[in-house]
Amino acid sequence: MSRLTKSRLFWPIIALVVLLLFNAVFTKNFFSIQIIDNHLYGNIIDILKNVAPLALLAIGMTLVIATGGIDISVGSVVAISGAIACSIIDGRIGSFNNTLLFALIFALLSGIICGIWNGILVAKIKIQPVVATLILMTAGRGIAQLITKGKIVTINSASMVNEYYFIGAGYLLGLPFALFIVLIVLLIVLAFIKRTAFGLFLESLGTNNRSSHLAGIQVDKLKLITYIISGFMAALAGILISSNIKGADCNNAGLFIELDAILAVAIGGNSLNGGRFSVGSSVIGALVIQCLTTTVYALGVPPQTISLVKAIVIITICLFQSNKFREAIFGRFNYFKKSKDLLVKKGAQIS
């Protein structure tokens, strides 16, 4: 049992199960699923659809944090990629034969370029990760505003709007298409980590940077790759978010989503200091956050208190993931139990 509780997947899954059980009791029709327009509809389906962008960001963030770094620019990259994709589809940038394909390519390229920028600042110029990514976090939304000329871009092309909308809000086999994108990306990343030495190198780098360098690991190259992956994931998340609303809102798209991505990694039991990591547990952490958000809205909690409720629940989850906290709570409980048993035993002996 102790081996099970030490698994990174255990506590995120327990948190998710507790939230689902809470909804089963207190949220009316939370698990109700209907078939509308040939696809499944309900709160659970909404969670699976809405969690997709955050899950993608959590995957990229996990790899960056595993190296001992951080990427707080992903929200701005979301805005940039969405602005580029929507501007190309709406004909505001260039003229292409296959507009949708080029829009997706250039949007994803923007994420890769942002990742290269962050990676060079961190790996080559040796700027602290939080400072290096803060630069793009600050400037990124300005870049997105320049692309859209300070306006909210709404896709007006009748031939393109449905195709682009399908990426983020469409359904395949009755399930959200965005869910299939996350599953494919997750499987590719897991295969890359498990089937190659990449995952082992990341853990080594996050545990001891200097020792990894002396062991012959290309530390700078690894860091650069992780930031590129993070940028790519952010761009893909930006495509999902912008396609879901059929437009690009540079002021609000991906706003503060980097904080949720970091929280998802933390809820997944990954150390923010780097080292051993689990991409799967980070995705479950993203599910916990999205489930909590849906629960709060379903219960009709006032908007001004939603952040406070989420903070309390997330702090509780993170505390119970700490071995020291569990030992302090349950160890004290066991102490009182043993003391009671001892007193009962002595009383029996006296009588």
N, C-alpha and C positions, 0 to 999 in steps of 0.2 A: 504493500500500500504506500509506503514512504517513497518507493521508487516511482510510483505513479504520480504522486503529488509533486515530485521534483521535476517532472516533465514540463517543458514550456507550454505545451498544448493544454495541460490539465486545467489551470486556473482560468485562462480565457474561455475555455469551453464551459466550465462551471458558471462563470459570470453570464455567458450567453444563455445557458439553460435556466438560470435563476430569473433572468429578465423575461424569458418566454413563459415560464411558469407564473410569474407575476401578472403578465398580460392575460394568461388563461383565466385568472381569477378576477382581475379588476378591470380589464378592458373588454367591453362588449364587442362580440363578433370579431375579435382580433385575428383569429385563425380561420375566419370565413373566407372561402375561395370560390369565386364564380367564374363562369366562362362567358366573356363578353367580346364580341367581334372576333371570335375564333382564337382567343388567347386567355390565359388565366389572369384573374384580377382579384386583388385583395391586399391586405397590409403586408403579408409575408412576401408577396411578389414585388410590392413597392420597395421593400427593404433590399431585396436582391438586385433590383434595378438601380436604385439610388446609391447603393454602396459601391458600385463599379468604379467611379473615378477615385474615390478614397482608397479602395483596395489597390488600385494601380500605383497610386502615390506611396502607399505603405510598402509595397514591394521594393520600389526604388529607394525609398528612405531607409529601409532595413539594411540594404547593401552598403549605403553610404555610412550609416551609423556603425556598422560592423567594423569599418576601418578606423573608427574613432572620430569620424567627421560628423557633419550635419549639413542639411540643405534647406534653408528657410526661404529659398527663392522659387519653390515649385508653384506657389500660388500665382506669381507674376508670369511664369512660363505658361501656365494654364491660360491666362488672359492673352498672351502673345499668340499662342497657337490657335486659339479660337478666333482671334481677330484676323489672322492671316487666312484661315480656312474660309471664314464667312465672307471676307472681302473678295477673295478670288471667285467663290461661287456666285456672288452677287455682281460680278463683273467690274468691281472697283479697282482691281489690280490685274493688269494684263488681259490677254485674250487667248484661251487655250481650247484645243479641240475637245479633249476630255477634261472638262472643268473639274469634276468631282475628284478624279484621280490626282490631278496636279495639286488641287487644294489640300488633299490629304498628305501628299508627298512633301509639299513645302511646309505644311504645319508641323509634320514630324521632324523635318530637317531643322526647323527653328528650335525645337527642343534639344536636338543633338548639338547644335551650335551653342546654345545656352549651357549645356552640360560641359562642352569643351572649354568654354570660357571659365566656368567655375572650377573645373578640374585643373586648368593651367594656373589659376590664381592660388589654389590650394597645394597642388603637387609640385609645381615648378617654381613659383615665386614664393612659396612657403608662407602665404597669408593664412591666419587662423580661419578655419572653415566658416564659423559663424559670421566673421567680418567679411570674408570673400563673398559669401552668398547673400549677405545683407546688401551688397552693392547692387546686385541684379534684382533683389527684392524691391529695392527703392526705385531703381531706374526702369524695371520691367514694365510696370503699368504705364509709365510715361511713353515707352516705346510702343506699347499696344495702342495708346491714345493717338500717337502719331500715325499709326497704320490706319486707324479708323477715322482720323481727322477729328477726334473728340466726340464722335457720335456713336450711338448705339446702332450697330449694323443689323438690319433685319433682312433675311433672305427673301427676295421677292420673285426669284425665278421659279415659275411653276414647275418646270421640268426637273429642277434640281432639289427643290425643297423637300419632297417626299423621300428621295433617295438619301439625302443627308440626314433627315430626321430619323430614318430607320436605324442609323448607326447607334444613336444614343437612346432612342425611345421605341424602336421597333421590336417585334417579337418573332422568334423562330421556334417552331414546334411548341408554341404556347407559352414559352418562357422568354424573358427579356434578352434581346440580342447582345446587349452589353455584358450580360453574365457569361456568355460564351467567349467573348473577347478576354475577359478576366481569367477564365479557366485556361484558355490556350496560352496566354502570357505566363500564368503561374506554372503551368506544366513545363514550358520552355525554360523558364528561370530555374525551376527545381532540377530539371535534367542537366542544365549547365553547371549548377552548383554540385550536384551529387555525382555526376559522371565524369567530371574533370577535377583538376586540383584547385580550381578557382575558389571554391568555398573554403577549402583548407587554408589557402593563402590568405583569404580575407580574415579568418579567425586568428591566424598567426599575426597578421599585421595589426589588428585591433588589440591583441593581447600585449604585444611588445614590438613597437615599430623598429627600434634599433636592432634587436635580435633578428627580425625578419630580413632586414637589409644585409646584415652580416651573413645570413644563411643563403644569400644569393637571390632572394625574392626581389623582383622589380617593383619596389614599393610605389614609386611615382606613377608607373604605368597602371598599376592596380587601382590607385586612387582616381586616376583620370577615367578609367573604364567605369567605375561605379558612379561617378558624377554624370557621365554620358548616359548611362542607363537611367539614372534618376531624371535627367532632362527629357529623355525619350518618353518615359512613363508619364511625366507631367504634361507633355504635348498630347499624348494619347488621351489623357484625362480631360484636357482642354477641348479636344474634338468631341468627346462624349457629352460634356457639359453644354457646349455651344449648339450641338445638334439637337439636344433635348429641348432647347428653347427656341430653336430655329433662328439663332442670331448670336451676336457677340456683344456682351455688356462688359466693357473693360474695367469699369469701376467695381463691379460686384462679382464677376466671374472668378472663382477660386479665392475669394477674399477670406483670409485666415484659415484656409484649408490646410496650409502647411502645419498648423498647430494640431489639427486633428490627425494628420499623418504621423506626426511625432508621437502623439498620444496612442495611436493604434500600435505603433512599435513597442511603446512602453507597456501597454496593456497585454501585449503578446508575450511579455516576460523577457524581452531583450534588454540587455544592459545598454544604456546610452553612452557608456564609456568605451564601447566596442568589444570585440572578442567574439565569443560564441553567439550564434544567432539562429533564428528560425523564421523563414519567410512565411510559412504556413500559419504560424501563430500570430504574425502581424496581420494577415488577412482576416483571421478570426477576430483580432482586436478591432479591425475596421468594421466588422459585422456587429460587434458589441456596441460601438459608437453609433452606428446607423440605427440599430434596434432601439437603443436608448432614445435617440432623437425622435423616432417614430412613436415610441411609447409616450413621450412627453407631450407631443402634439395630439395624440389620440385621447389622452386624458384631459385635454383642454387646459393645460397649465398656462398661466399668463406669460406672454412673450418675454416680459422683462425679468422673469425668474427662471427661464429655461436654462440659461448658462450656469446659474447657481446650482440647479438640480443636477445638471450634467457633471459639474465639477465635484459635487459631493459623492456621487456614485463612482466616478472615475478614481477619485482619491481612495475610496474604500476598496475598490478592486486592486489598485496598485499596492495598498498596504497589505492586503492578504496575500499578495505574491511575495512579500518579503519574509524570508525565513526567520529573521530576528523578531519581527512583529508577531508572527504565528507562535513562535516559542514563548514570547512574553505573555501572550494572551492565553494560549492553551497550556503552557508550562505552569502558569499561576493557577489555572483551573485544576490541573493535575496535582499541584502541591496541596491545595485545599482538600481535594478528594482523598489524597493519601493521609493527610493530617486527621481527617474525619474518621477514616478507616482505622487509624492507629488508636485514636481515642476510644472508639467503639470496642476495639480489641482489648485495650487496657481495662476498660470498664467491665468487660466480660470476665477478665482474669481476676479483678478485685472481688466481684460478686461470687 
